[in-house]
Amino acid sequence: MVAGRKLRSLGTALTAAPKAQVMYLFDNELQSLDGLSTRGLTHLYLQNNQLVATLELGLTLNTLTQLQKLYISGNRLADLTPLCGLLSLEELHAGSQRTGDELVLPPDLERLGRLRVLSLPHNRLCDVSALGGCRRLESLDLSANSGITDMGDLAILLGSAVELHTLDLRRCPVGLGLGLGLGLGLGLGLGLGLEIGLG
């Protein structure tokens, strides 16, 4: 575990663990993942660092072909484009990005075809239309995103993600006044198993 050590770079720190499957690098000051050569990772914890959305970040992450769970909340990602090559990803936790601006969801987010859990709270999200291609989602957390004001932006997702059972819209303006009539008002066949957090 290399967490909480104020590391700014990885250097050769990880060469001693070439077969690691789980890596804890949270609570550091990492600005780059250069040196992350542990290709067999399935779980990666990068919360609370200084990572930004760069081509280099995308190239490094794309080598992690077995990665299933990524925790990257509390960084400085302006958009999620560098993460779209993680084709084995099942869970993505990317809340509370510290950019001061809206987090951008790229159109090719649908490339994450195995994604089941997506957590994006506290990101100033406005445009969530890219989520419409995430058809295998089971749980989606969009709470505390003050820019989500139009339920129509979520209509495609709600109609196509047939396995979605949890949608968290707490502290989003879109949740105000929707109440129990949500499914009927949108004419969506959501089924009885969808739990929606509003308010």
C-alpha positions in Angstrom: 0.0 0.0 0.0 1.4 3.4 -1.0 -1.5 5.5 0.3 -1.2 8.8 2.2 2.5 9.3 1.7 2.3 12.7 -0.2 3.8 11.1 -3.3 4.0 13.4 -6.3 5.1 10.6 -8.7 5.4 6.9 -8.7 8.9 6.5 -10.1 10.0 3.0 -9.5 8.0 2.5 -6.3 5.8 -0.2 -7.9 8.4 -2.4 -9.5 8.4 -4.6 -6.5 4.8 -5.5 -7.0 4.5 -6.6 -10.7 1.7 -9.1 -10.0 -0.5 -7.0 -7.7 -4.2 -7.1 -8.5 -5.3 -4.4 -6.0 -3.4 -1.1 -5.6 -4.0 1.7 -3.0 -2.6 5.0 -4.2 -5.1 7.3 -2.6 -4.4 10.4 -0.5 -1.2 11.3 -2.2 -0.3 14.2 -4.5 0.1 12.3 -7.7 0.0 14.4 -10.9 0.9 11.5 -13.2 0.6 7.7 -13.3 3.9 7.3 -15.1 5.5 4.2 -13.6 2.3 2.3 -13.1 3.3 -0.9 -14.9 1.3 -3.4 -12.9 -0.8 -4.8 -15.8 -2.8 -7.3 -13.9 -4.6 -4.8 -11.7 -8.3 -5.4 -11.2 -8.9 -2.7 -8.5 -7.2 0.7 -8.4 -7.7 3.3 -5.7 -6.6 6.8 -6.7 -8.9 9.1 -4.7 -7.6 12.5 -3.5 -4.6 13.1 -5.8 -3.9 15.8 -8.3 -4.6 13.8 -11.5 -5.8 15.8 -14.6 -7.4 14.5 -17.8 -4.4 14.2 -20.2 -3.4 12.0 -23.1 -0.7 10.5 -20.9 -3.2 9.5 -18.2 -5.3 7.8 -20.9 -2.4 5.9 -22.4 -1.3 4.6 -18.9 -4.8 3.6 -17.9 -5.4 1.8 -21.3 -2.6 -0.7 -20.4 -4.7 -1.9 -17.5 -6.8 -4.3 -19.5 -8.1 -6.3 -16.5 -9.1 -3.3 -14.4 -12.7 -3.8 -13.1 -13.0 -1.1 -10.4 -11.5 2.4 -10.5 -11.8 4.9 -7.6 -10.7 8.3 -8.9 -12.8 10.7 -6.9 -11.3 13.9 -5.5 -8.9 14.6 -8.4 -8.8 17.3 -11.0 -10.4 15.6 -14.0 -12.2 18.1 -16.3 -13.6 15.2 -18.4 -13.6 11.4 -18.4 -12.2 10.9 -21.9 -8.9 9.3 -20.5 -11.0 6.5 -18.9 -12.9 5.4 -22.0 -10.3 2.8 -22.9 -10.9 0.8 -19.8 -13.1 -1.8 -21.5 -13.2 -4.3 -18.6 -14.3 -1.6 -16.1 -17.4 -2.6 -14.1 -17.3 0.2 -11.5 -16.3 3.8 -11.8 -16.3 6.2 -8.8 -15.3 9.7 -10.0 -17.1 12.1 -7.8 -16.0 15.5 -6.4 -13.5 16.5 -9.1 -11.8 19.7 -8.0 -11.7 21.7 -11.3 -14.2 24.5 -10.5 -16.0 23.7 -13.7 -18.5 21.1 -15.0 -17.2 17.6 -15.5 -17.6 16.7 -19.2 -18.9 13.2 -20.1 -17.5 12.2 -23.4 -19.7 10.7 -26.2 -17.7 7.5 -26.3 -18.5 6.7 -22.6 -20.6 3.9 -24.1 -17.3 2.1 -24.9 -17.4 1.1 -21.3 -19.8 -1.7 -22.2 -19.3 -3.7 -18.9 -20.0 -0.7 -16.6 -22.5 -1.6 -13.9 -21.9 1.1 -11.2 -21.2 4.7 -12.0 -20.8 7.3 -9.2 -20.5 11.0 -10.2 -21.7 13.1 -7.3 -20.6 16.7 -6.7 -19.3 17.4 -10.2 -21.4 20.3 -11.5 -22.7 18.1 -14.2 -25.1 19.7 -16.7 -25.1 17.5 -19.8 -25.7 13.8 -19.0 -26.8 12.8 -22.4 -23.7 10.6 -22.9 -25.0 8.3 -20.2 -27.7 7.1 -22.7 -25.2 4.6 -24.2 -24.4 3.0 -20.8 -27.0 0.2 -21.1 -25.7 -2.2 -18.5 -25.8 0.2 -15.6 -27.3 -1.1 -12.4 -26.5 1.8 -10.1 -26.0 5.5 -11.0 -25.2 8.2 -8.5 -25.6 11.8 -9.9 -26.4 13.4 -6.5 -25.5 17.0 -5.7 -25.0 18.0 -9.4 -26.8 21.4 -9.5 -26.7 21.6 -13.3 -29.0 18.6 -13.9 -32.3 20.3 -14.4 -33.9 18.4 -17.3 -35.2 14.9 -16.8 -35.3 14.6 -20.6 -31.6 14.3 -20.6 -31.9 11.1 -18.6 -34.9 9.7 -20.6 -32.7 7.7 -23.0 -30.7 6.1 -20.2 -33.8 5.2 -18.2 -35.3 3.7 -21.3 -32.3 1.6 -22.3 -30.6 0.6 -19.0 -33.0 -2.2 -18.2 -30.9 -3.4 -15.3 -30.8 0.0 -13.6 -32.2 -0.4 -10.0 -30.7 2.6 -8.2 -30.7 6.2 -9.5 -29.6 8.9 -7.0 -30.7 12.4 -7.9 -30.7 13.8 -4.4 -29.8 17.5 -4.3 -30.3 17.9 -8.0 -32.8 20.5 -9.3 -34.3 17.8 -11.6 -35.5 15.9 -8.5 -37.7 18.8 -7.3 -41.4 18.2 -7.8 -41.1 14.9 -9.7 -42.2 12.6 -6.8 -44.0 9.4 -7.5 -45.2 10.4 -10.9 -41.8 10.1 -12.4 -42.2 6.9 -14.4 -45.8 7.7 -15.5 -44.9 11.3 -16.4 -42.1 10.2 -18.7 -44.0 7.2 -20.1 -41.0 4.9 -19.4 -41.3 1.3 -18.7 -39.0 1.4 -15.7 -40.5 -1.6 -13.8 -41.1 -1.9 -10.1 -37.5 -2.5 -9.1 -36.0 1.0 -9.7 -35.2 3.0 -6.6 -34.9 6.7 -7.3 -33.5 9.1 -4.7 -34.9 12.6 -5.1 -34.9 15.8 -3.1 
